């Protein structure tokens, strides 16, 4: 398994972790001072990342993130597409792609996220 594939798998494990496992999964996937920036949030550090993940799960209970396609990577950078999937009907109302940079230990040091599909605000 490449450093990139491993990092992306740990990334999704963190985003899909249950409430009791979020901190541990975030620590395994992200550096202590990792940053996460997308159109809706801009946070730094594992505690803020765990809170962001919990917030998404509160807004979309039961939904899961899944990779779409294969990550594209070079050096210590990878990009990949994802969807947020409903447990009721397997629809994916939200989709996007992320660009991650990896630290020397293979954990994610930064995330730049982009949203390609979001539900219409009612």
Residue frames relative to the residue before (quaternion, step in Angstrom):
aa qw qx qy qz dx dy dz
X 1.0000 0.0000 0.0000 0.0000 0.00 0.00 0.00
X 0.4074 -0.7170 0.5080 0.2487 3.57 -0.89 0.87
X 0.6582 -0.4962 0.3899 0.4105 3.55 -1.26 0.38
X 0.6514 0.5252 -0.3131 0.4493 3.59 1.05 -0.77
X 0.6636 0.5028 -0.3026 0.4641 3.57 0.87 -0.96
X 0.6471 0.5202 -0.3098 0.4632 3.55 0.95 -0.90
X 0.6622 0.5087 -0.3046 0.4581 3.60 0.91 -0.90
X 0.6663 0.4929 -0.3060 0.4684 3.58 0.93 -0.87
X 0.6364 0.5187 -0.3360 0.4616 3.61 0.99 -0.74
X 0.6654 0.4794 -0.3036 0.4849 3.60 0.96 -0.82
X 0.5840 0.5752 -0.3540 0.4503 3.58 1.14 -0.69
X 0.7038 0.4402 -0.2669 0.4896 3.60 0.83 -0.97
X 0.6002 0.5484 -0.3662 0.4526 3.60 1.05 -0.63
X 0.6424 0.5097 -0.3226 0.4726 3.59 1.02 -0.75
X 0.7000 0.4710 -0.2778 0.4594 3.58 0.85 -0.94
X 0.7344 0.3891 -0.2270 0.5076 3.60 1.16 -0.51
X 0.4115 0.7323 -0.4600 0.2879 3.60 1.26 0.08
X 0.5010 -0.6286 0.5095 0.3070 3.52 -1.19 0.64
X 0.7277 -0.4652 0.2865 0.4148 3.56 -1.24 0.44
X 0.7055 0.4680 -0.2694 0.4590 3.61 0.97 -0.80
X 0.7433 0.4217 -0.2076 0.4759 3.58 1.21 -0.42
X 0.4104 0.7521 -0.4543 0.2439 3.60 1.27 -0.12
X 0.6744 0.5054 -0.3238 0.4300 3.62 0.74 -0.96
X 0.6685 0.4976 -0.3001 0.4642 3.57 0.87 -0.94
X 0.6772 0.4889 -0.2970 0.4628 3.60 0.87 -0.91
X 0.6362 0.5102 -0.3302 0.4753 3.60 1.02 -0.75
X 0.6543 0.5127 -0.3175 0.4564 3.62 0.93 -0.84
X 0.6651 0.4935 -0.3023 0.4719 3.59 1.06 -0.69
X 0.7424 0.4317 -0.2216 0.4619 3.58 1.06 -0.72
X 0.8096 0.2616 -0.0839 0.5187 3.59 1.00 -0.86
X 0.5108 -0.6086 0.5050 0.3371 3.56 -1.18 0.57
X 0.6972 -0.4836 0.3281 0.4153 3.57 -1.27 0.37
X 0.7936 0.2893 -0.1299 0.5193 3.58 0.97 -0.87
X 0.2247 0.8109 -0.5118 0.1733 3.58 1.19 0.50
X 0.2431 -0.7482 0.5989 0.1498 3.54 -1.20 0.64
X 0.0914 -0.7586 0.6435 0.0450 3.52 -1.23 0.65
X 0.0602 0.7977 -0.5931 0.0908 3.56 -0.63 1.15
X 0.1445 0.7370 -0.6540 0.0904 3.54 -0.96 0.96
X 0.7436 -0.4188 0.2454 0.4598 3.64 -1.16 0.01
X 0.7383 0.4319 -0.2242 0.4671 3.60 1.19 -0.48
X 0.8173 0.1006 -0.0337 0.5663 3.59 1.16 -0.39
X 0.0680 -0.7557 0.6497 0.0465 3.52 -1.32 0.40
X 0.1352 0.8208 -0.5331 0.1543 3.58 -0.15 1.30
X 0.1786 -0.7580 0.6184 0.1056 3.54 -1.32 0.40
X 0.7867 0.3312 -0.2649 0.4486 3.54 -1.06 0.86
X 0.6409 -0.5764 0.3649 0.3518 3.51 -1.21 0.63
X 0.6335 0.5294 -0.3503 0.4424 3.62 0.96 -0.73
X 0.6743 0.4843 -0.2929 0.4742 3.58 0.94 -0.88
X 0.6290 0.5208 -0.3357 0.4695 3.59 1.05 -0.70
X 0.6479 0.5074 -0.3203 0.4692 3.59 0.93 -0.86
X 0.6493 0.5079 -0.3175 0.4687 3.60 0.98 -0.80
X 0.6310 0.5258 -0.3287 0.4661 3.59 1.03 -0.76
X 0.6525 0.5060 -0.3089 0.4720 3.58 0.93 -0.88
X 0.6453 0.5095 -0.3241 0.4680 3.59 0.93 -0.85
X 0.6428 0.5385 -0.3179 0.4424 3.57 0.99 -0.83
X 0.6420 0.5048 -0.3225 0.4785 3.58 0.99 -0.79
X 0.6801 0.4851 -0.2965 0.4629 3.60 0.93 -0.85
X 0.6142 0.5187 -0.3531 0.4785 3.60 1.13 -0.52
X 0.6808 0.4800 -0.2819 0.4761 3.57 1.03 -0.78
X 0.7889 0.1653 -0.0618 0.5886 3.59 1.11 -0.76
X 0.0723 -0.8452 0.5281 0.0382 3.61 0.51 1.15
X 0.8182 0.2449 -0.2045 0.4783 3.53 -0.98 0.94
X 0.5397 0.6158 -0.4069 0.4048 3.60 1.23 -0.27
X 0.1483 -0.7813 0.6005 0.0835 3.57 -1.22 0.53
X 0.4096 -0.6768 0.5552 0.2567 3.52 -1.17 0.67
X 0.0130 0.7810 -0.6244 -0.0037 3.56 -1.04 0.76
X 0.5147 -0.6329 0.4928 0.3028 3.51 -1.18 0.70
X 0.1823 -0.7339 0.6434 0.1189 3.52 -1.22 0.63
X 0.8239 0.0975 -0.1001 0.5493 3.56 -0.58 1.12
X 0.5994 -0.5552 0.4556 0.3535 3.51 -1.35 -0.35
X 0.5090 -0.6392 0.4664 0.3387 3.60 -0.92 0.78
X 0.2688 -0.7067 0.6341 0.1621 3.52 -1.23 0.67
X 0.0872 0.8405 -0.5215 0.1183 3.58 -0.62 1.05
X 0.0924 0.7415 -0.6645 0.0126 3.48 -1.37 0.41
X 0.8219 0.1451 -0.1583 0.5276 3.53 -1.23 0.59
X 0.7181 -0.3760 0.2932 0.5070 3.63 -0.62 -1.05
X 0.5584 0.5667 -0.3837 0.4688 3.55 1.13 0.79
X 0.0380 0.7776 -0.6273 0.0171 3.56 -1.10 0.72
X 0.1008 -0.7518 0.6446 0.0959 3.52 -1.25 0.51
X 0.0451 0.7928 -0.6033 0.0741 3.53 -1.10 0.75
X 0.3858 -0.6982 0.5578 0.2291 3.52 -1.26 0.56
X 0.0702 -0.7955 0.6018 0.0057 3.55 -1.20 0.57
X 0.1777 -0.7399 0.6350 0.1331 3.52 -1.39 0.26
X 0.3023 -0.6919 0.6202 0.2129 3.54 -1.26 0.51
X 0.1599 -0.8564 0.4909 0.0026 3.53 -0.33 1.37
X 0.4291 -0.7049 0.5193 0.2221 3.54 -0.98 0.99
X 0.4266 -0.7021 0.5014 0.2714 3.60 -0.97 0.80
X 0.6149 0.5817 -0.3494 0.4019 3.60 1.17 -0.46
X 0.8525 0.0511 0.0282 0.5194 3.57 0.71 -1.03
X 0.4792 -0.7030 0.4012 0.3393 3.59 1.33 0.23
X 0.3804 0.6915 -0.5187 0.3289 3.59 1.18 0.43
X 0.2409 -0.7554 0.5930 0.1403 3.55 -1.24 0.44
X 0.1447 -0.8466 0.5073 0.0702 3.59 0.18 1.26
X 0.7622 0.2596 -0.1525 0.5730 3.58 1.20 -0.46
X 0.0719 0.7801 -0.6172 0.0730 3.55 -0.99 0.89
X 0.1117 0.7970 -0.5891 0.0735 3.51 -1.19 0.51
X 0.2929 -0.7136 0.5769 0.2687 3.52 -1.24 -0.46
X 0.2173 -0.7703 0.5919 0.0953 3.50 -1.20 0.69
X 0.2004 -0.7164 0.6540 0.1372 3.50 -1.28 0.59
X 0.0722 -0.8101 0.5818 0.0070 3.56 -0.71 1.09
X 0.1908 -0.7152 0.6517 0.1655 3.51 -1.29 0.48
X 0.2990 -0.7750 0.5407 0.1324 3.53 -1.05 0.87
X 0.4239 -0.6525 0.5684 0.2674 3.51 -1.19 0.68
X 0.7160 -0.4473 0.3165 0.4326 3.57 -1.28 0.17
X 0.6912 0.4721 -0.2882 0.4650 3.61 1.08 -0.62
X 0.5944 -0.6130 0.3432 0.3913 3.60 1.30 0.12
X 0.5588 0.5811 -0.4124 0.4243 3.58 1.22 -0.04
X 0.5849 -0.5838 0.4382 0.3535 3.55 -1.24 0.50
X 0.2145 -0.7833 0.5766 0.0894 3.53 -0.91 1.02
X 0.7996 -0.0346 0.0128 0.5994 3.58 1.14 -0.58
X 0.1479 -0.7539 0.6363 0.0703 3.51 -1.27 0.65
X 0.0679 -0.7295 0.6791 0.0450 3.52 -1.07 0.91
X 0.0862 -0.8398 0.5360 -0.0048 3.56 -0.37 1.27
X 0.1278 -0.7711 0.6223 0.0427 3.51 -1.18 0.76
X 0.2719 -0.7607 0.5710 0.1459 3.57 -0.98 0.87
X 0.2125 -0.7992 0.5556 0.0860 3.55 -0.70 1.14
X 0.7877 0.0759 -0.0120 0.6112 3.56 1.14 -0.69
X 0.0747 0.7709 -0.6279 0.0760 3.56 -0.86 1.04
X 0.5569 -0.5965 0.4393 0.3756 3.59 -1.09 0.56
X 0.5404 -0.5912 0.4805 0.3573 3.55 -1.18 0.53
X 0.4187 -0.6784 0.5422 0.2653 3.56 -0.97 0.85
X 0.2237 -0.7860 0.5674 0.1012 3.55 -0.80 1.03
